[in-house]
């Protein structure tokens, strides 16, 4: 898609160069009203401000239309939520007026919904939070080449890859220099550079050192409101030797005006551009994109590409409402199965999604709102109001995902053929490889039965379990196909007798793989791997074992002892009332750990995981990238400067390995972890201990929501698996299996269109290429099926993706589903290539 904004920039630059005495320096002055949503004011006030501000600047654009291009009014929203509010509250004619100004380059909107702190955000939540601009892009033919994450002083490694894959080319980061422990903000090594990813993508990043030309950090160059006083900042950058030494380029951007103001309505930038233009400099009222395109055209080849993580800061405060944040994370993961189910249903019932589009669009937008950067909660809006807003956003997300999941799984049950009169249920696997695991099917009684795999006719191990007071039939479902299902039948009467999955003697639980000793607080004090010569994987450090919340005292009980799984339950009152359930599964080397803290708390709590591994090498999924927890000079992925090291992101997993042995820790609910004895400024990479943040105000009582907003129940689930040498694909698969349990539902066969035995919908030829999302296209199932994959390998991969029906045609798309180019379809299958660590999205039309 050729951008009309690019045409506008070319025209502007041509006009400038054609002018007599064309200025050597070109200073792009970009106005905005920095959005501190639910910090400076409440929702109603901010939404009213969005509307009034857009109307004002649209009028100003009309009023200055006859001025030379540098002095025409422009405006820069800092989130697509501005666009959403305007579309919902203005007429179609008024909205088209705004769209026209985006098209001609006078109004810019980034991909992000609001100014976000995305250091702990799941990758798919970031992508879904940008879906609304994707809808607008396709409906109106406009591009969104900009994405921003500002004010917060840190930045994750993989965010730029997610942005680039969604169509972003540029970003700028102005920081606050406040509420921070990040050092040397005034001394960055590079002022403008290509921000790279592990997938070889890159975006042009303006991230200036915070040079204190005036007393207020925020409005200095490098601050998030560096253009607030152009009459100070422009002379400074034009004459200051320190700035010139750091930034030797004649194309300069000064972005941001509003700072923490609720509303910014004036014509100062138009006036300043005229008054501050001299024979040696041309000041231009900017849409930000014009600066980047000018700079890239003239100086892009002079820049280096740099990639690193800077750790986390303001994003950490979401742990001050740990359970609410965990529910958002669970919804992201559950969406994987919900979307897969919706795809199978929609292909046979094209109207399935029609009634839920509004709820879907709001939920996707909410993924882009929940991680808004003012989790500091230290502004004019009360902490109680901020907490209520976060809960509402989470509730809308969870409600949509739960409803979609429930409706789709029930609909699929009607579409699977059945014969006979015995009860049947299906077991669906939403992951892209065949797998064996337990599956739970709700039942009303505990009759004497046996269960048969309909496809093979073989009986399977089963038992009754009680989960949250509900009786469930738990079976071991073997070899359930990739993104597909198997059907199982319940028959009356006793069948084959199966041995118990594990044994429990006192505080020791044991199966063919492990012998595990558990303390009376729920900590694992010994983990013996039988397959590795009875190797011990636990070592007490800093007074912590594995899954150790601290405290003393508790009681044991065996739970759900049977042929499929065995659980050892511990209840402890210390340091807070909590329960721990450790479960072993038949034929599996996964150790499941379910913790519940059943008491409100205000302190910072962590789960300690201390491993008996010398010279540890730690890898973890950060944000859109799996990275090594070491500094760049040591072969890691963390910046040695301008970073914070105490709390790292743990998305699906962290892995601690050394001397050809290691442990993968799957994490379902938490967001952050501490490595060893790391502090804000010191990175301890030599201590084989992870401390998983259960919750708290990690930077003191002034930042975040006190006492967890009153919550008194916190579900935090983990799983462990020992292994040999670290393998990224194996670690990711392990964590995905743990966090994406099989889906079950009754088979009624009232509208049979799928096989009564089993069905495979999708397969991928390369085991390192994992399906990340399968869903109906946002524009409707008639526009195809969306597949997103992620290459976990350290090398490029060619792969074939096959669907149950032949693929007739396809497009490679951005992650927000806008077409890029034709896909290669060979013999009804997708044939594609990936760089190392690349995530890729396609739109596929089936026969």
C-alpha angles and dihedrals in degrees: 000000000000109000120232086207089064090053090053092051093049089051092049094049092046091053092050096049091046092056117101112255093017108203118253093219123052113200115192112206110195119191123209141152103234106229113228092178114199089001106074094027143347130273099269093049094048094047090051088050091052091055096045093045095050092048091049095051094043087057090047090051089054092047093053097040092110094051121099110277096257090059101045115114117259134175135201121205112201096215141030087235086082088061092046093053092047093050092049095048106034134063123266089253093053092047091051089053089057092045090052090055091051089050094051094047101251096109125041130196126184128220095249117089094224137343101299141190100215102173095119101025119126111248095241091051090057092050095045090049088063096049094100093064086049091058091049092046093057095040097050106021098242129136130227104207096163133078126172141190108178146160093036107093100225135066132194123238101237101041093092091056091055090047094047091048088054094053104270118141102170143038139172128200121201112177134206102226085213133107087016143131094186108120132226100013088161092057113057119161094227131028098193126012145134110283104217136200135208087256092062092252119134142185129198108255128197106198110154127192111260097253111187104225090153135020098263109078094203094061097045120099105284092032124114090248098038091144096052091109107026091176088066103033099047095053088045096056090041095055110018112109094205092056092046091051091052097039112033096169124110092216106080133177125207109183135182135036115173099069107175096337116128092224137012115198118157143101096239096122093053090050094043093050090056097042098043097047110106137169088275100043138036114206113205129193098235142207088200091240092075090058094051094047093047091047095045093048093052106027109015093107090057094063132092126224114238129180128184144128119249095195125234138301125149092021087065090072091074084077087070084078095034099164095048090049090047091055090056090051091049090051091053090054095043089052087069091067095034092055093045091051091046090053094054091047097043093052087063098032110034093188095058095103098038098094094046102051095104093050090045094052092048092048092050091049089049090060084063094047103045094070094050108155100244096081081125084087090195099122139090094290111084119250089237091057091047091050091049090051092051090050092051093050090049091047093054091050094047094045093053095047095044093048094047091048094049096044095045096047091050092048091050089054090059091050097055113091119236140186132195128028103268117109114266134189134182128230114211127200113202094188125093100244134060112265144178119218143129121284128198123214119185114238135178100223145018102241122166103265146142128219128225131199100232093208095055102022089229125134115243132209112267143168140170118255133181116224119179090342095307124115115233134182106230118199135175103242109199128206097353104185128250110281088346145092147243125211123227129194127213113219128187121248135036119305135179115339115235126196121244116278092234142349130247121201113172107305096346123094118187142177136162091290108037146022109206128189117201129197124224089259093057096260119138106234096177133026113181116190106208093192091058098054095278091301115183113230100182126082123171113239131170087002091298132116124184119309087005118161090174126240133099137263137027146139137262134223135168114235135191094359108187152115095291104039144354125209130199111202126201127188118196134174095203135121083350129345106279142154128215125197118192113192132190120196130212112265093357132113092206118115109204119205123190117185127184122187104204101189136066116254138185101191126084110268128191137183109229120219111186117179133196094234123124121215092011122212110201125199124176141172106253119171113320092336141068105228142181117249098231135092119271095251089055095052096268134116104245124105114246090214138047092013141119119224109182101087120033127187118260110188115162098344153350123207129203114195140164140155092015094305133089152145130244115211114203114205120197105171114016127082109200142040138185120227114223113303095337118157131193090275104022123067113209106199096158102068113084095219133111122195110199113208108240091180146293147121095286096187097044138275095304096068125060133001116318120237094003091289089288097301116151104184126063124178113202119172130188139168133202132208126175120215146159120257117359115270117183095205093051092048093051093046091050093052093045091052091051094047098041107055120189115277118230135190139156118275111227101162093209092140103023115197101133131065118277093222111041142324136203115200104175138020132179120204099214116065092210091059107082127192108243100178138005115183147139111273113268087238090057138283089276086068091058145256119302119222123185121187134182124209108220095185128103090231138054117277136204112207143176120220116199130189130199089257125042115272108238098188141342148188132214105231140183115263087262089058103254113142119252105173144326119297121228110250114189121182091340095310134102113249113193145153132226133194117229111294093000124152114211135186130204137183111217131192115208131210 
